[in-house]
Every structure is written in C-alpha cells, then in structure tokens.
Amino acid sequence: MEPMDYSGFFSEDVGSFFRSPVREIFKRVDLGSIYSFAGGYPSADTFPLDRMAPLAARVVEKYGAKALQYGGTQGVPELRQVLSDRYGVPLENIQVTTSSQQGIDVCTRILADPGDVVLTACPTYLGALQSFRSYRAEVCSFPLRPAFAQACREAVRSLRAGGRKVAFLYLIPDFQNPSGETLSLEERREIVAMAREEGILIVEDSPYRELRYEGEDIPSLYSLAPERVLHLGSFSKIFAPGLRLGWIFGPPALLDAIYVCKQSLDLCPPVFDQYLAAEFMGSGALDANLRKTVALYRGKRDLMLSLLEANMPAGVRWTHPEGGLFLWLTLPEGFDSVAFYETALSAGVAYVAGSFFGAGANTMRLNFSFMTEDRIRKGLLLLSDLIRQAI
Ligand SMILES: Cc1ncc(COP(=O)(O)O)c(C=O)c1O
C-alpha cells in the first residue's frame, strides 16, 4: 500500500510545534553510559523509595476506593489543604495541576491567542517556549540583566502602539533554568511595579524555589503581587517527577478559567498520586527528604564549582547558582557549542547547547543534580580537556 500523506489533516497549531532538542539528545544516548550534564533530572538518590510501599499502603487504607476514583478538577481537598497550610495560601487560590509543565500550558491556553506576545528572559526554559509556540504566541525576550523591567516596559508600550496584545510575562525568578540566576528583591519589586503600571499579568514558574543551598529566601513575585501573578509549583524536584504533580496559586477568576480548561485536558490531576503527595507532605516526610536533597545537591554544586575553577581553561566563565540544578557556562566568543556537541558526545560527555534556550552559540547549560559525585568529577575533567583542546 502507498504510504498515506497526512499533512493536510493537521491543525495550524501543529505547524508551530517544535521538538525539544534536549529530549532528542535523550533518544540518542543512554544516559547511564555517558557523563550526562544534559537533562534536568533529579538524582535518583533523592527519591524516597523505601517509604513508597508504606505510603501507598496508607493511601489505600485511609482513602480506599476514593484513591482509584476520578477526583475533582481542582485537585483532591486533602492535597489542596496541605498546600494551603504549607505555603499560607487560601484554598480558593489553589489549583492542583498534572505537573508544572501543564501549568505553563494552561496559563498560555487561557491567556494567549495566535500572534499575541509572551515576554520572557533570554535564555529561558525550553518547555515553556514549546508551549508558547504551540499556541502560536510570539516570544519577545530580554537578558535578565542589566535592565529587564525597563526592557519589558518599552516592549509593552511599543507592541501596544503597534496594535499587539501582550499575553503575559513569563519568569523563573529562583535559580532559573537554564542559567541558574536568581532575581534580587529589588529586581522583583521593579518587575512587579512595571507589571502594575503597564497592566500586565505575570506567570511565575518556580519548580526550584525550595532547593536553596546558600543565602536567604527572597519573596516570590506572587507574594509581592497576588492580584496579577499565576505562581507555578511542582513536586517534581522536591519529591518525584514521575508523579507528574504540581500546583498553581493565583486569583480565583483566573483559576476558574484554568479549571474549565483542565476539564477538557485531563478531567482531574492523578488522584492516587495526589493522596501520596498529601500524605508525604502533610506528615513532615517531605521536609525531611528535602533537607537531605538540599544537602546532597549543595555538595554537588560545590564540587562542580571547584572542578570548574581548577580545570576550565582561561576565557571560560560560569554562574554561581545559589540553588536549583544548573550552571551556565559562557565560552570565548566564536565557540560553537552546537557543533562541539558531536565531539563531546563521541568522547562520552553530554550537555545542552545554550542556543536551544535562545542564548548565544558560545554558551552551554550544565546540570549537576543527576550524576554521582564520582561521575561528575570524571565527566567534568573530560569536558574541560575537550574544551581546552577546542579553544
Ligand atoms: C523552569 C521549569 N518549569 C517547568 C518544568 C517542568 O516541571 P514538571 O515536571 O513539574 O512538569 C521544568 C522542568 O525541568 C522547569 O525547569
């Protein structure tokens, strides 16, 4: 039989989907067989494997058939209550999501029409760019420093003067993916003041907020401007990404649109997983696990920083993240981290090229959570050697 041509059947949205280059890397290589600084994977050592069987048994005993039934679209009341207690947010401001990636997607779906503009930082999270583009929104991005708020203000004014709608501003204020940067309180205040004066909404994506290894917590954008911020949280980096669970804090009128939107997406977040998360968080076990996770990742970050210092050739710079999972390397002008990737991969080491996040060709993102310290050491020595030979 002739292969059928399906191209005429697709919606226009499909034309703007693009594949994640990061996930393409994972398809090509077995992460266990190379030194991988590529993904944003948590360390398997942080998963509370020994607690899962008793936790699941407790869910079955406590909730019975309810745990396997459909649940409400907003999320099960027990999880919403635990989130409310932990973060001090009223129940009416909480929507549980099937991961924070879904949070980004539903926010875009309710706020952006084709041709509308999403403002963001450059570089920024690839999964968010995929979501914005899939709704045919346009992305307008600026470096976080030196004057992000001012650049956004000017962009809003000139876009509106040209008859364009700004859908929202998307930001990752804590230990940004991919750069590892954190916005200071002053920068947050400036951004909030700009958003209020220009009348725009903010989507604050915060999956790394609780992974802080030094310094003090900085108030979230949501706490500074609850009337105009949709704040996305996730269990992926503080419990387990396989659960696919997250949450949104926001004004009830916006959450109501998300609630209806989610009905057509998945009816409700996974119910069994929500009870697991509610029990894990509510019993204090999440905090205990988080303390271990933070200590483990702090050690890995420190190791990365000292290895970079000792081994990278002159002319290479990197960020000093106060938390999160990523470091950002800037190589000398003219270095092409996309072309260099094949050399690195055939030598057995992987990273993600910065240009995939909208940054210059001479940049790369390095993850430090996934590998053991021993593998980080060997992988970074190898990468430093390869870079030294290439520049
Ligand atoms: C900034 C950011 N937002 C969202 C996500 C998606 O997280 P989740 O597993 O909750 O969908 C990630 C994952 O790496 C991320 O880095």
The ligand as a Tripos MOL2 file, in Angstrom:
@<TRIPOS>MOLECULE
LIG
   16    16     1     0     0
SMALL
NO_CHARGES

@<TRIPOS>ATOM
      1 C1         11.5200   26.0310   34.7530 C.3       1 LIG1
      2 C2         10.7700   24.7540   34.6260 C.ar      1 LIG1
      3 N1          9.4370   24.7610   34.5920 N.ar      1 LIG1
      4 C3          8.7260   23.6300   34.4860 C.ar      1 LIG1
      5 C4          9.3520   22.4040   34.4050 C.ar      1 LIG1
      6 C5          8.5050   21.1800   34.2700 C.3       1 LIG1
      7 O1          8.3840   20.5510   35.5110 O.3       1 LIG1
      8 P1          7.2730   19.4740   35.8100 P.3       1 LIG1
      9 O2          7.9980   18.1780   35.9840 O.co2     1 LIG1
     10 O3          6.5740   19.9220   37.0530 O.co2     1 LIG1
     11 O4          6.3590   19.4300   34.6410 O.co2     1 LIG1
     12 C6         10.7430   22.3300   34.4250 C.ar      1 LIG1
     13 C7         11.4150   21.0370   34.3030 C.2       1 LIG1
     14 O5         12.5940   20.8870   34.2570 O.2       1 LIG1
     15 C8         11.4730   23.5430   34.5420 C.ar      1 LIG1
     16 O6         12.8180   23.5540   34.5680 O.3       1 LIG1
@<TRIPOS>BOND
     1     1     2 1
     2     2     3 ar
     3     2    15 ar
     4     3     4 ar
     5     4     5 ar
     6     5     6 1
     7     5    12 ar
     8     6     7 1
     9     7     8 1
    10     8     9 2
    11     8    10 1
    12     8    11 1
    13    12    13 1
    14    12    15 ar
    15    13    14 2
    16    15    16 1
@<TRIPOS>SUBSTRUCTURE
     1 LIG1         1 GROUP 0 **** ****
